[in-house]
Each structure stands twice: as C-alpha cells, then as structure tokens.
Amino acid sequence: MPPEDIESVIGNAIIDKDFLGRLLGGDRAALLSKFNLTQEELQMLMGVHAESLAGFAGQVHAWQQSQGLRRKEGE
C-alpha cells in the first residue's frame, strides 16, 4: 500500500482537531476503518501510543522508514 493512505490519516489529524482527539483517544478502530489501509498498517497504527500529533507522526515515520516505505531525502 502506498504511504499516501497513512499520510491521509496524519493529514486529517493536522486539519481536524476532533479527528486528532479520536486518533489519540480510544475511538481509533472506528476512525481508521474509513481509510484504505492494509492489515499491517492498521495493526501498526492501532499500536501507536502517543499523547500528541508529533509523537504519533514520529512513530509512524519510524515504522515507515523501517519498512522502506519512505524515500530518503535527495532520492
């Protein structure tokens, strides 16, 4: 799955405070079901424990890098 799907989750969290609150809170499964995510992506996003958007995005970014899903700068 292209990283754009996960990036859509992060993008929505940036522009919608209610979405962010639900993403960081306990309503994550229902919220994420609206996105076209693989089972692996869904499991990773469900396993993120963060209290801020920066913390959430940082964990997602680290996972993407470990999976080779993000291009390195200059590529």
DRENTORKOL-3810 file (N, C-alpha, C; in nm, 4 decimals):
REM DRENTORKOL-3810
@n.u->0.0852; n.v->-0.1175; n.w->0.0000; ca.u->0.0000; ca.v->0.0000; ca.w->0.0000; c.u->0.0891; c.v->0.1229; c.w->0.0000
@n.u->0.0618; n.v->0.2165; n.w->-0.0850; ca.u->0.1424; ca.v->0.3384; ca.w->-0.0859; c.u->0.1295; c.v->0.4138; c.w->0.0460
@n.u->0.2355; n.v->0.4853; n.w->0.0841; ca.u->0.2288; ca.v->0.5578; ca.w->0.2112; c.u->0.1242; c.v->0.6686; c.w->0.2127
@n.u->0.0676; n.v->0.7032; n.w->0.0977; ca.u->-0.0323; ca.v->0.8103; ca.w->0.0937; c.u->-0.1527; c.v->0.7802; c.w->0.1832
@n.u->-0.1885; n.v->0.6541; n.w->0.2005; ca.u->-0.3022; ca.v->0.6212; ca.w->0.2859; c.u->-0.2743; c.v->0.6560; c.w->0.4320
@n.u->-0.1577; n.v->0.6199; n.w->0.4789; ca.u->-0.1197; ca.v->0.6559; ca.w->0.6157; c.u->-0.1045; c.v->0.8073; c.w->0.6258
@n.u->-0.0492; n.v->0.8677; n.w->0.5230; ca.u->-0.0329; ca.v->1.0130; ca.w->0.5241; c.u->-0.1679; c.v->1.0842; c.w->0.5263
@n.u->-0.2710; n.v->1.0220; n.w->0.4706; ca.u->-0.4057; ca.v->1.0791; ca.w->0.4785; c.u->-0.4551; c.v->1.0814; c.w->0.6226
@n.u->-0.4210; n.v->0.9784; n.w->0.6986; ca.u->-0.4576; ca.v->0.9741; ca.w->0.8399; c.u->-0.3903; c.v->1.0913; c.w->0.9123
@n.u->-0.2602; n.v->1.1082; n.w->0.8905; ca.u->-0.1863; ca.v->1.2168; ca.w->0.9548; c.u->-0.2392; c.v->1.3520; c.w->0.9083
@n.u->-0.2659; n.v->1.3653; n.w->0.7790; ca.u->-0.3182; ca.v->1.4906; ca.w->0.7250; c.u->-0.4509; c.v->1.5290; c.w->0.7874
@n.u->-0.5387; n.v->1.4317; n.w->0.8031; ca.u->-0.6667; ca.v->1.4592; ca.w->0.8679; c.u->-0.6468; c.v->1.5040; c.w->1.0121
@n.u->-0.5499; n.v->1.4438; n.w->1.0802; ca.u->-0.5222; ca.v->1.4820; ca.w->1.2195; c.u->-0.4691; c.v->1.6248; c.w->1.2286
@n.u->-0.3982; n.v->1.6683; n.w->1.1258; ca.u->-0.3433; ca.v->1.8038; ca.w->1.1252; c.u->-0.4542; c.v->1.9078; c.w->1.1120
@n.u->-0.5521; n.v->1.8801; n.w->1.0264; ca.u->-0.6529; ca.v->1.9824; ca.w->0.9966; c.u->-0.7811; c.v->1.9702; c.w->1.0774
@n.u->-0.8014; n.v->1.8581; n.w->1.1464; ca.u->-0.9273; ca.v->1.8351; ca.w->1.2174; c.u->-0.8983; c.v->1.7962; c.w->1.3625
@n.u->-0.9210; n.v->1.8891; n.w->1.4546; ca.u->-0.8899; ca.v->1.8650; ca.w->1.5964; c.u->-0.9739; c.v->1.7521; c.w->1.6563
@n.u->-1.0986; n.v->1.7375; n.w->1.6113; ca.u->-1.1825; ca.v->1.6285; ca.w->1.6592; c.u->-1.1244; c.v->1.4947; c.w->1.6146
@n.u->-1.0832; n.v->1.4883; n.w->1.4891; ca.u->-1.0206; ca.v->1.3671; ca.w->1.4356; c.u->-0.8956; c.v->1.3338; c.w->1.5164
@n.u->-0.8130; n.v->1.4342; n.w->1.5436; ca.u->-0.6915; ca.v->1.4131; ca.w->1.6220; c.u->-0.7243; c.v->1.3589; c.w->1.7605
@n.u->-0.8231; n.v->1.4177; n.w->1.8249; ca.u->-0.8622; ca.v->1.3700; ca.w->1.9574; c.u->-0.9060; c.v->1.2253; c.w->1.9558
@n.u->-0.9812; n.v->1.1881; n.w->1.8542; ca.u->-1.0262; ca.v->1.0487; ca.w->1.8417; c.u->-0.9100; c.v->0.9565; c.w->1.8063
@n.u->-0.8163; n.v->1.0056; n.w->1.7240; ca.u->-0.6999; ca.v->0.9250; ca.w->1.6862; c.u->-0.6119; c.v->0.8959; c.w->1.8077
@n.u->-0.5952; n.v->0.9953; n.w->1.8921; ca.u->-0.5124; ca.v->0.9771; ca.w->2.0112; c.u->-0.5890; c.v->0.9103; c.w->2.1252
@n.u->-0.7215; n.v->0.9115; n.w->2.1159; ca.u->-0.8054; ca.v->0.8541; ca.w->2.2208; c.u->-0.8439; c.v->0.7102; c.w->2.1931
@n.u->-0.9559; n.v->0.6720; n.w->2.2478; ca.u->-0.9969; ca.v->0.5328; ca.w->2.2419; c.u->-1.0829; c.v->0.4928; c.w->2.1240
@n.u->-1.1105; n.v->0.5833; n.w->2.0330; ca.u->-1.2022; ca.v->0.5547; ca.w->1.9219; c.u->-1.1271; c.v->0.5277; c.w->1.7912
@n.u->-1.0051; n.v->0.4815; n.w->1.8018; ca.u->-0.9176; ca.v->0.4695; ca.w->1.6851; c.u->-0.9648; c.v->0.3660; c.w->1.5831
@n.u->-1.0122; n.v->0.2511; n.w->1.6261; ca.u->-1.0511; ca.v->0.1451; ca.w->1.5315; c.u->-1.1603; c.v->0.1922; c.w->1.4367
@n.u->-1.2639; n.v->0.2533; n.w->1.4903; ca.u->-1.3734; ca.v->0.3019; ca.w->1.4056; c.u->-1.3245; c.v->0.4117; c.w->1.3125
@n.u->-1.2391; n.v->0.4966; n.w->1.3618; ca.u->-1.1854; ca.v->0.6073; ca.w->1.2832; c.u->-1.1020; c.v->0.5562; c.w->1.1654
@n.u->-1.0157; n.v->0.4597; n.w->1.1900; ca.u->-0.9257; ca.v->0.4092; ca.w->1.0872; c.u->-0.9944; c.v->0.3191; c.w->0.9857
@n.u->-1.1101; n.v->0.2671; n.w->1.0206; ca.u->-1.1811; ca.v->0.1783; ca.w->0.9274; c.u->-1.2240; c.v->0.2517; c.w->0.8006
@n.u->-1.2233; n.v->0.3845; n.w->0.8038; ca.u->-1.2637; ca.v->0.4642; ca.w->0.6880; c.u->-1.1513; c.v->0.4817; c.w->0.5864
@n.u->-1.0320; n.v->0.4352; n.w->0.6194; ca.u->-0.9168; ca.v->0.4502; ca.w->0.5309; c.u->-0.8830; c.v->0.3167; c.w->0.4652
@n.u->-0.8219; n.v->0.3244; n.w->0.3501; ca.u->-0.7827; ca.v->0.2059; ca.w->0.2746; c.u->-0.6445; c.v->0.1603; c.w->0.3213
@n.u->-0.6411; n.v->0.0971; n.w->0.4385; ca.u->-0.5152; ca.v->0.0540; ca.w->0.4997; c.u->-0.5016; c.v->-0.0973; c.w->0.4912
@n.u->-0.3782; n.v->-0.1441; n.w->0.4780; ca.u->-0.3548; ca.v->-0.2872; ca.w->0.4851; c.u->-0.3702; c.v->-0.3320; c.w->0.6306
@n.u->-0.3799; n.v->-0.4602; n.w->0.6516; ca.u->-0.3897; ca.v->-0.5121; ca.w->0.7880; c.u->-0.2653; c.v->-0.4757; c.w->0.8676
@n.u->-0.1489; n.v->-0.4818; n.w->0.8032; ca.u->-0.0233; ca.v->-0.4465; ca.w->0.8698; c.u->-0.0222; c.v->-0.2992; c.w->0.9111
@n.u->-0.0679; n.v->-0.2110; n.w->0.8215; ca.u->-0.0744; ca.v->-0.0684; ca.w->0.8539; c.u->-0.1722; c.v->-0.0432; c.w->0.9672
@n.u->-0.2868; n.v->-0.1081; n.w->0.9615; ca.u->-0.3872; ca.v->-0.0918; ca.w->1.0655; c.u->-0.3331; c.v->-0.1371; c.w->1.2011
@n.u->-0.2671; n.v->-0.2514; n.w->1.2036; ca.u->-0.2099; ca.v->-0.3012; ca.w->1.3290; c.u->-0.1060; c.v->-0.2042; c.w->1.3842
@n.u->-0.0214; n.v->-0.1513; n.w->1.2954; ca.u->0.0806; ca.v->-0.0577; ca.w->1.3394; c.u->0.0153; c.v->0.0675; c.w->1.3972
@n.u->-0.0827; n.v->0.1245; n.w->1.3263; ca.u->-0.1489; ca.v->0.2456; ca.w->1.3738; c.u->-0.2242; c.v->0.2209; c.w->1.5037
@n.u->-0.2828; n.v->0.1040; n.w->1.5195; ca.u->-0.3530; ca.v->0.0722; ca.w->1.6438; c.u->-0.2556; c.v->0.0584; c.w->1.7605
@n.u->-0.1309; n.v->0.0235; n.w->1.7309; ca.u->-0.0319; ca.v->0.0029; ca.w->1.8351; c.u->0.0444; c.v->0.1278; c.w->1.8764
@n.u->0.0205; n.v->0.2376; n.w->1.8069; ca.u->0.0904; ca.v->0.3625; ca.w->1.8416; c.u->0.0354; c.v->0.4157; c.w->1.9742
@n.u->0.1256; n.v->0.4497; n.w->2.0633; ca.u->0.0879; ca.v->0.5110; ca.w->2.1907; c.u->0.1532; c.v->0.6486; c.w->2.1956
@n.u->0.0720; n.v->0.7518; n.w->2.1798; ca.u->0.1240; ca.v->0.8887; ca.w->2.1777; c.u->0.0214; c.v->0.9825; c.w->2.2387
@n.u->0.0709; n.v->1.0916; n.w->2.2927; ca.u->-0.0162; ca.v->1.1924; ca.w->2.3523; c.u->-0.0259; c.v->1.3177; c.w->2.2673
@n.u->0.0469; n.v->1.3194; n.w->2.1544; ca.u->0.0453; ca.v->1.4365; ca.w->2.0673; c.u->0.0540; c.v->1.3915; c.w->1.9221
@n.u->0.0186; n.v->1.4832; n.w->1.8333; ca.u->0.0308; ca.v->1.4550; ca.w->1.6908; c.u->0.1765; c.v->1.4300; c.w->1.6538
@n.u->0.2667; n.v->1.5094; n.w->1.7091; ca.u->0.4086; ca.v->1.4923; ca.w->1.6789; c.u->0.4574; c.v->1.3531; c.w->1.7209
@n.u->0.4159; n.v->1.3093; n.w->1.8380; ca.u->0.4546; ca.v->1.1770; ca.w->1.8846; c.u->0.3973; c.v->1.0664; c.w->1.7976
@n.u->0.2713; n.v->1.0818; n.w->1.7591; ca.u->0.2054; ca.v->0.9835; ca.w->1.6736; c.u->0.2759; c.v->0.9776; c.w->1.5385
@n.u->0.2947; n.v->1.0947; n.w->1.4769; ca.u->0.3584; ca.v->1.1007; ca.w->1.3456; c.u->0.5020; c.v->1.0492; c.w->1.3504
@n.u->0.5719; n.v->1.0759; n.w->1.4585; ca.u->0.7088; ca.v->1.0265; ca.w->1.4726; c.u->0.7158; c.v->0.8756; c.w->1.4732
@n.u->0.6229; n.v->0.8126; n.w->1.5422; ca.u->0.6204; ca.v->0.6662; ca.w->1.5454; c.u->0.5833; c.v->0.6087; c.w->1.4091
@n.u->0.4908; n.v->0.6725; n.w->1.3421; ca.u->0.4520; ca.v->0.6281; ca.w->1.2083; c.u->0.5704; c.v->0.6417; c.w->1.1128
@n.u->0.6383; n.v->0.7537; n.w->1.1195; ca.u->0.7541; ca.v->0.7785; ca.w->1.0334; c.u->0.8626; c.v->0.6729; c.w->1.0572
@n.u->0.8913; n.v->0.6438; n.w->1.1827; ca.u->0.9936; ca.v->0.5437; ca.w->1.2154; c.u->0.9544; c.v->0.4075; c.w->1.1584
@n.u->0.8268; n.v->0.3712; n.w->1.1682; ca.u->0.7805; ca.v->0.2439; ca.w->1.1132; c.u->0.7960; c.v->0.2427; c.w->0.9614
@n.u->0.7562; n.v->0.3536; n.w->0.8963; ca.u->0.7691; ca.v->0.3608; ca.w->0.7504; c.u->0.9146; c.v->0.3461; c.w->0.7082
@n.u->1.0038; n.v->0.4108; n.w->0.7778; ca.u->1.1465; ca.v->0.4006; ca.w->0.7454; c.u->1.1942; c.v->0.2562; c.w->0.7616
@n.u->1.1510; n.v->0.1900; n.w->0.8685; ca.u->1.1936; ca.v->0.0520; ca.w->0.8920; c.u->1.1388; c.v->-0.0430; c.w->0.7860
@n.u->1.0287; n.v->-0.0045; n.w->0.7241; ca.u->0.9672; ca.v->-0.0862; ca.w->0.6196; c.u->1.0148; c.v->-0.0468; c.w->0.4801
@n.u->1.0976; n.v->0.0573; n.w->0.4718; ca.u->1.1441; ca.v->0.1049; ca.w->0.3417; c.u->1.0347; c.v->0.1726; c.w->0.2612
@n.u->0.9338; n.v->0.2301; n.w->0.3291; ca.u->0.8189; ca.v->0.2891; ca.w->0.2602; c.u->0.8386; c.v->0.4352; c.w->0.2277
@n.u->0.9358; n.v->0.4988; n.w->0.2842; ca.u->0.9577; ca.v->0.6413; ca.w->0.2585; c.u->1.0896; c.v->0.6595; c.w->0.1886
@n.u->1.0897; n.v->0.7473; n.w->0.0892; ca.u->1.2139; ca.v->0.7787; ca.w->0.0208; c.u->1.3003; c.v->0.8649; c.w->0.1096
@n.u->1.4285; n.v->0.8416; n.w->0.1011; ca.u->1.5223; ca.v->0.9258; ca.w->0.1739; c.u->1.5395; c.v->1.0565; c.w->0.0989
@n.u->1.5766; n.v->1.1622; n.w->0.1704; ca.u->1.5968; ca.v->1.2925; ca.w->0.1075; c.u->1.6971; c.v->1.2806; c.w->-0.0060
@n.u->1.6665; n.v->1.3494; n.w->-0.1151; ca.u->1.7566; ca.v->1.3505; ca.w->-0.2288; c.u->1.7271; c.v->1.2442; c.w->-0.3319
@n.u->1.6380; n.v->1.1532; n.w->-0.3026; ca.u->1.6034; ca.v->1.0485; ca.w->-0.3994; c.u->1.4909; c.v->1.0954; c.w->-0.4891
END
